[in-house]
Amino acid sequence: MYAHDKASDVVADQCLSEMYPKGKRVEFQESDEACIIYCVLKKFGIMNSNGVINLEAYRKRVLQAHQLDQRKLMSDSSGSSCAESAEGAQHKQDVCKKAKIFNDCTHLYKILL
């Protein structure tokens, strides 16, 4: 995970708890990844329920991640070109797919299945 920190882990766990009932053994499918990412982005305020990307919230999250991890900044640290890619996507009305396109471009999160 690019932005791997305790807050990200907590939010991801919250999303998984909301999406999958407790007590059931869940086999994650690759198709679940987009909606898990959407949930995480939504909880951090990076994307809203209508699929609008908040670049200021994204930049804040990247800065927080870099304070914890001194790896090299990615080339599109502002996320602008990635947001444009997500907006121009064929499935831009599907918030999960849009979140995945944005995330695949920014490499902010990686779901390990």
Backbone as CSV, one residue per row, in Angstrom:
resi,resn,N_x,N_y,N_z,CA_x,CA_y,CA_z,C_x,C_y,C_z
1,MET,0.849,-1.178,0.000,0.000,0.000,0.000,0.893,1.238,0.000
2,TYR,0.586,2.166,-0.859,1.374,3.387,-0.968,1.235,4.232,0.292
3,ALA,0.003,4.534,0.668,-0.238,5.328,1.876,-0.547,4.376,3.022
4,HIS,0.456,3.635,3.439,0.233,2.636,4.479,0.532,3.231,5.840
5,ASP,-0.511,3.404,6.607,-0.375,3.922,7.957,-1.544,3.395,8.782
6,LYS,-1.515,3.665,10.067,-2.550,3.146,10.962,-3.942,3.658,10.572
7,ALA,-4.045,4.934,10.221,-5.344,5.491,9.837,-5.909,4.763,8.612
8,SER,-5.059,4.480,7.638,-5.510,3.755,6.443,-5.985,2.353,6.793
9,ASP,-5.259,1.696,7.682,-5.657,0.349,8.105,-7.002,0.369,8.821
10,VAL,-7.204,1.351,9.694,-8.463,1.463,10.444,-9.625,1.712,9.478
11,VAL,-9.431,2.633,8.549,-10.487,2.953,7.584,-10.784,1.752,6.690
12,ALA,-9.758,1.064,6.236,-9.971,-0.122,5.408,-10.747,-1.193,6.177
13,ASP,-10.408,-1.372,7.451,-11.147,-2.336,8.283,-12.609,-1.919,8.443
14,GLN,-12.863,-0.625,8.617,-14.240,-0.130,8.717,-15.004,-0.439,7.432
15,CYS,-14.370,-0.196,6.303,-15.020,-0.463,5.022,-15.338,-1.947,4.861
16,LEU,-14.385,-2.790,5.213,-14.618,-4.228,5.099,-15.739,-4.674,6.022
17,SER,-15.800,-4.104,7.232,-16.866,-4.450,8.175,-18.233,-4.027,7.645
18,GLU,-18.276,-2.877,6.969,-19.537,-2.390,6.406,-19.967,-3.222,5.195
19,MET,-18.992,-3.638,4.411,-19.317,-4.334,3.168,-19.608,-5.817,3.358
20,TYR,-19.001,-6.402,4.386,-19.139,-7.839,4.592,-19.565,-8.112,6.029
21,PRO,-20.644,-8.881,6.219,-21.112,-9.187,7.576,-20.053,-9.915,8.388
22,LYS,-19.990,-9.562,9.660,-19.026,-10.231,10.553,-19.428,-11.682,10.753
23,GLY,-18.441,-12.483,11.028,-18.699,-13.884,11.306,-18.771,-14.757,10.077
24,LYS,-18.761,-14.136,8.901,-18.773,-14.929,7.671,-17.387,-14.913,7.053
25,ARG,-16.961,-16.061,6.652,-15.665,-16.151,5.975,-15.848,-15.555,4.576
26,VAL,-15.009,-14.597,4.255,-15.154,-13.911,2.982,-13.941,-14.165,2.103
27,GLU,-14.211,-14.578,0.908,-13.164,-14.721,-0.099,-13.270,-13.478,-0.981
28,PHE,-12.282,-12.611,-0.880,-12.327,-11.394,-1.681,-12.118,-11.726,-3.145
29,GLN,-12.893,-11.090,-3.956,-12.767,-11.225,-5.396,-12.057,-9.978,-5.917
30,GLU,-11.389,-10.096,-7.029,-10.746,-8.928,-7.624,-11.788,-7.854,-7.942
31,SER,-13.005,-8.276,-8.259,-14.070,-7.322,-8.591,-14.494,-6.495,-7.372
32,ASP,-14.194,-6.949,-6.156,-14.527,-6.196,-4.937,-13.576,-5.021,-4.709
33,GLU,-12.399,-5.090,-5.308,-11.359,-4.112,-5.044,-11.820,-2.674,-5.308
34,ALA,-12.505,-2.439,-6.410,-12.912,-1.078,-6.771,-13.809,-0.456,-5.702
35,CYS,-14.759,-1.222,-5.176,-15.670,-0.668,-4.173,-15.008,-0.523,-2.803
36,ILE,-14.037,-1.362,-2.505,-13.280,-1.197,-1.261,-12.477,0.105,-1.341
37,ILE,-11.827,0.323,-2.477,-11.054,1.554,-2.673,-11.974,2.768,-2.617
38,TYR,-13.131,2.673,-3.262,-14.088,3.790,-3.220,-14.470,4.104,-1.771
39,CYS,-14.753,3.090,-0.989,-15.130,3.283,0.410,-14.024,4.005,1.177
40,VAL,-12.780,3.570,0.984,-11.643,4.193,1.675,-11.493,5.650,1.237
41,LEU,-11.547,5.903,-0.070,-11.425,7.276,-0.566,-12.556,8.156,-0.028
42,LYS,-13.748,7.585,0.039,-14.903,8.337,0.539,-14.716,8.681,2.025
43,LYS,-14.264,7.726,2.820,-14.077,7.974,4.251,-12.993,9.015,4.520
44,PHE,-12.005,9.106,3.646,-10.974,10.128,3.801,-11.388,11.459,3.170
45,GLY,-12.569,11.503,2.555,-13.041,12.735,1.935,-12.405,13.017,0.585
46,ILE,-11.709,12.034,0.029,-11.057,12.208,-1.266,-12.078,12.103,-2.395
47,MET,-13.141,11.348,-2.163,-14.207,11.209,-3.148,-15.530,11.249,-2.401
48,ASN,-16.533,11.900,-2.992,-17.830,11.934,-2.321,-18.772,10.891,-2.913
49,SER,-19.982,10.833,-2.405,-20.919,9.792,-2.829,-21.353,9.952,-4.288
50,ASN,-21.140,11.139,-4.867,-21.449,11.356,-6.282,-20.248,11.096,-7.182
51,GLY,-19.114,10.712,-6.582,-17.924,10.417,-7.361,-17.052,11.620,-7.661
52,VAL,-17.324,12.744,-7.000,-16.509,13.940,-7.207,-15.222,13.807,-6.399
53,ILE,-14.093,14.027,-7.060,-12.784,13.894,-6.425,-12.376,15.230,-5.819
54,ASN,-12.013,15.200,-4.546,-11.557,16.387,-3.822,-10.026,16.352,-3.807
55,LEU,-9.424,17.107,-4.718,-7.966,17.073,-4.850,-7.265,17.622,-3.620
56,GLU,-7.879,18.568,-2.928,-7.265,19.112,-1.712,-7.162,18.026,-0.634
57,ALA,-8.226,17.233,-0.474,-8.195,16.124,0.490,-7.173,15.072,0.059
58,TYR,-7.079,14.823,-1.238,-6.095,13.872,-1.753,-4.684,14.357,-1.438
59,ARG,-4.401,15.622,-1.724,-3.057,16.180,-1.471,-2.707,16.104,0.014
60,LYS,-3.681,16.395,0.858,-3.463,16.334,2.311,-3.096,14.901,2.723
61,ARG,-3.798,13.935,2.157,-3.555,12.525,2.479,-2.157,12.102,2.018
62,VAL,-1.754,12.548,0.819,-0.423,12.225,0.298,0.646,12.824,1.207
63,LEU,0.453,14.067,1.626,1.420,14.704,2.521,1.533,13.949,3.844
64,GLN,0.393,13.512,4.380,0.410,12.742,5.623,1.173,11.435,5.423
65,ALA,0.957,10.788,4.313,1.642,9.523,4.038,3.140,9.744,3.911
66,HIS,3.536,10.838,3.287,4.962,11.103,3.104,5.657,11.530,4.388
67,GLN,4.907,12.051,5.331,5.511,12.365,6.624,5.889,11.082,7.348
68,LEU,5.136,10.027,7.107,5.395,8.737,7.742,6.366,7.885,6.941
69,ASP,6.438,8.119,5.654,7.243,7.298,4.770,8.027,8.226,3.851
70,GLN,9.301,8.204,3.960,10.133,9.161,3.228,10.492,8.719,1.805
71,ARG,9.690,7.830,1.223,9.942,7.443,-0.166,9.764,8.640,-1.091
72,LYS,10.283,8.509,-2.278,10.202,9.572,-3.276,8.738,9.902,-3.601
73,LEU,8.446,11.198,-3.729,7.100,11.633,-4.122,6.786,11.131,-5.522
74,MET,5.541,10.769,-5.753,5.171,10.346,-7.090,5.108,11.560,-8.010
75,SER,5.155,11.336,-9.302,5.256,12.430,-10.259,4.018,13.324,-10.265
76,ASP,2.837,12.784,-10.066,1.614,13.591,-10.053,1.130,13.746,-8.619
77,SER,1.938,14.416,-7.804,1.582,14.539,-6.391,0.328,15.372,-6.176
78,SER,-0.061,16.158,-7.175,-1.280,16.945,-7.021,-2.519,16.123,-7.365
79,GLY,-2.357,15.058,-8.129,-3.479,14.192,-8.501,-4.319,14.722,-9.646
80,SER,-3.978,15.891,-10.166,-4.798,16.532,-11.197,-4.967,15.678,-12.449
81,SER,-3.859,15.162,-12.980,-3.979,14.379,-14.216,-4.723,13.073,-13.956
82,CYS,-4.580,12.521,-12.764,-5.295,11.284,-12.425,-6.799,11.549,-12.295
83,ALA,-7.154,12.696,-11.719,-8.569,13.058,-11.609,-9.161,13.258,-13.002
84,GLU,-8.389,13.873,-13.906,-8.856,14.055,-15.283,-9.058,12.711,-15.964
85,SER,-8.153,11.774,-15.724,-8.292,10.427,-16.305,-9.566,9.758,-15.807
86,ALA,-9.831,9.875,-14.510,-11.030,9.261,-13.932,-12.293,9.926,-14.475
87,GLU,-12.257,11.248,-14.638,-13.415,11.977,-15.165,-13.691,11.608,-16.615
88,GLY,-12.641,11.342,-17.356,-12.797,11.020,-18.761,-13.074,9.554,-19.034
89,ALA,-13.149,8.767,-17.995,-13.325,7.321,-18.153,-14.707,6.972,-18.686
90,GLN,-14.744,5.859,-19.377,-15.991,5.372,-19.960,-17.037,5.086,-18.875
91,HIS,-16.599,4.639,-17.710,-17.519,4.250,-16.633,-17.575,5.306,-15.536
92,LYS,-17.458,6.579,-15.870,-17.340,7.606,-14.839,-18.588,7.725,-13.966
93,GLN,-19.717,7.180,-14.391,-20.927,7.223,-13.568,-20.890,6.166,-12.460
94,ASP,-20.049,5.173,-12.599,-19.887,4.120,-11.591,-18.795,4.581,-10.624
95,VAL,-19.195,4.979,-9.410,-18.235,5.555,-8.464,-17.133,4.573,-8.090
96,CYS,-17.444,3.281,-8.024,-16.413,2.297,-7.686,-15.361,2.222,-8.785
97,LYS,-15.799,2.142,-10.031,-14.854,2.063,-11.145,-14.054,3.358,-11.265
98,LYS,-14.711,4.482,-11.037,-14.024,5.773,-11.094,-12.956,5.853,-9.995
99,ALA,-13.287,5.379,-8.795,-12.326,5.361,-7.686,-11.131,4.488,-8.040
100,LYS,-11.401,3.353,-8.666,-10.308,2.446,-9.038,-9.410,3.076,-10.097
101,ILE,-9.992,3.743,-11.078,-9.193,4.405,-12.113,-8.308,5.473,-11.480
102,PHE,-8.881,6.287,-10.589,-8.112,7.330,-9.911,-7.004,6.708,-9.065
103,ASN,-7.349,5.676,-8.313,-6.372,5.025,-7.440,-5.276,4.312,-8.235
104,ASP,-5.651,3.651,-9.323,-4.648,2.977,-10.156,-3.645,3.985,-10.713
105,CYS,-4.118,5.177,-10.995,-3.251,6.228,-11.526,-2.355,6.817,-10.426
106,THR,-2.921,7.074,-9.259,-2.156,7.710,-8.176,-1.333,6.711,-7.373
107,HIS,-1.749,5.463,-7.373,-1.110,4.416,-6.558,-1.198,4.739,-5.067
108,LEU,-2.273,5.421,-4.666,-2.419,5.800,-3.265,-2.612,4.567,-2.389
109,TYR,-3.488,3.646,-2.816,-3.746,2.437,-2.037,-3.613,1.204,-2.909
110,LYS,-3.278,0.119,-2.247,-3.232,-1.171,-2.927,-3.915,-2.173,-2.012
111,ILE,-4.891,-2.851,-2.554,-5.611,-3.878,-1.799,-4.889,-5.200,-2.029
112,LEU,-4.509,-5.838,-0.951,-3.862,-7.140,-1.061,-4.911,-8.220,-0.866
113,LEU,-5.210,-8.926,-1.937,-6.242,-9.966,-1.894,-5.647,-11.287,-1.494
